[in-house]
């Protein structure tokens, strides 16, 4: 009788262990897939935000530079015909555009 109880207990324990191992593996696979999908969505969203920020940055800089060129071209020719006239007449304009819009393109001309 002891032998039968032992064998029955052993079989039920083996079945329980197999069921728990299968349950653990299935749970791991579901968790892994869910985690990968979540990470993928997060990375895609981060890339979309980065792309939008870069496009906005580019558009803002292009718009500022376009306005800057329009302001310079609105000046009379006499104020633009020599390097000294350029520095005297549009030096402050370079500085104000550089500081207000943080434009790298105007930095070389407005180091003062």
C-alpha positions in Angstrom: 0.0 0.0 0.0 2.8 2.3 0.8 4.2 1.7 -2.7 0.9 2.6 -4.3 0.5 5.9 -2.3 4.1 6.8 -3.1 3.7 6.1 -6.8 0.4 8.0 -6.9 2.0 11.0 -5.1 5.0 10.9 -7.4 2.8 10.9 -10.6 0.6 13.8 -9.3 3.7 15.8 -8.4 5.3 15.2 -11.8 2.1 16.3 -13.5 2.0 19.4 -11.3 5.6 20.2 -12.0 5.1 19.8 -15.8 2.0 22.0 -15.6 3.9 24.7 -13.7 6.8 24.6 -16.1 4.5 24.9 -19.1 2.6 27.8 -17.4 5.9 29.5 -16.6 7.2 29.2 -20.2 3.8 30.4 -21.7 3.7 33.4 -19.2 7.3 34.3 -20.1 6.6 34.2 -23.8 3.5 36.4 -23.5 5.3 38.9 -21.2 8.3 39.0 -23.6 6.1 39.7 -26.6 4.1 42.4 -24.8 7.3 44.0 -23.6 8.8 44.0 -27.1 5.6 45.6 -28.5 5.6 48.2 -25.8 9.3 49.1 -26.4 8.7 49.2 -30.2 5.7 51.6 -29.7 7.8 53.8 -27.4 10.7 54.0 -29.8 8.4 54.7 -32.7 6.8 57.5 -30.7 10.2 58.9 -29.8 11.2 58.9 -33.4 8.0 60.7 -34.5 8.6 63.4 -31.8 12.2 63.8 -32.9 11.2 64.1 -36.5 8.6 66.7 -35.7 11.0 68.7 -33.6 13.7 68.6 -36.3 11.1 69.8 -38.9 9.9 72.6 -36.6 13.5 73.6 -35.9 14.4 73.7 -39.6 11.2 75.6 -40.5 11.8 78.2 -37.7 15.4 78.7 -38.7 14.6 79.0 -42.4 11.8 81.5 -41.6 14.1 83.6 -39.4 16.8 83.6 -42.0 14.4 84.5 -44.8 13.1 87.4 -42.7 16.7 88.4 -41.9 17.6 88.5 -45.6 14.4 90.5 -46.4 15.4 93.1 -43.8 18.9 93.3 -45.2 17.7 93.6 -48.8 15.3 96.3 -47.7 18.2 98.6 -46.9 19.4 101.0 -49.6 22.3 100.0 -51.8 24.6 102.7 -50.3 24.4 100.9 -46.9 25.5 97.6 -48.5 28.2 98.5 -51.0 31.3 98.0 -48.9 32.4 96.0 -45.9 32.7 99.1 -43.7 29.1 100.1 -44.7 27.9 96.6 -44.0 29.5 96.6 -40.5 28.2 100.1 -39.7 24.7 99.6 -40.9 23.8 96.0 -40.2 26.1 95.0 -37.4 23.4 95.6 -34.8 20.9 93.7 -37.0 23.2 90.7 -37.1 23.7 90.8 -33.3 19.9 91.1 -32.6 19.1 88.3 -34.9 21.8 86.1 -33.5 20.7 86.6 -29.9 16.9 86.5 -30.5 16.7 83.5 -32.8 20.0 81.8 -31.8 21.0 81.5 -35.4 24.3 79.8 -36.2 24.3 81.1 -39.7 24.7 84.7 -38.5 27.2 83.9 -35.9 30.3 84.4 -38.0 29.3 87.9 -38.8 28.3 88.9 -35.3 31.0 87.8 -33.0 31.2 91.2 -31.2 
